Amino acid sequence: MAHNEFYPEDVLIEKMQSGEYGWLDYVNHFSAEWKEEYARYCEAKGLVAGNDSAAEFVRYKDEQLETAMERGDA
């Protein structure tokens, strides 16, 4: 199932709030970069692609952004 549609974050949040999307959909529709990075993340950690690992990946990305902001890199 190859989806190449990506949405702005506000649209993704709306889709999640309405129950249309779960975390896996969120990651897969955020950007091509996230989609690829998530696949590598799962492989490196021995995780199965799904809502739980996708939620973990989003937390990981949030932490990366926070750290970058604290350093003044974002």
Secondary structure as the mmCIF struct_conf table of DSSP 4:
data_model
#
loop_
_struct_conf.conf_type_id
_struct_conf.id
_struct_conf.beg_label_comp_id
_struct_conf.beg_label_asym_id
_struct_conf.beg_label_seq_id
_struct_conf.end_label_comp_id
_struct_conf.end_label_asym_id
_struct_conf.end_label_seq_id
HELX_RH_AL_P HELX_RH_AL_P1 GLU A 9 GLN A 17
TURN_TY1_P TURN_TY1_P1 SER A 18 GLY A 19
BEND BEND1 GLU A 20 GLU A 20
HELX_RH_AL_P HELX_RH_AL_P2 TRP A 23 PHE A 30
HELX_RH_AL_P HELX_RH_AL_P3 ALA A 32 LYS A 45
TURN_TY1_P TURN_TY1_P2 GLY A 46 GLY A 46
HELX_LH_PP_P HELX_LH_PP_P1 LEU A 47 VAL A 48
BEND BEND2 ALA A 49 GLY A 50
HELX_RH_AL_P HELX_RH_AL_P4 ASN A 51 ARG A 71
TURN_TY1_P TURN_TY1_P3 GLY A 72 GLY A 72
#
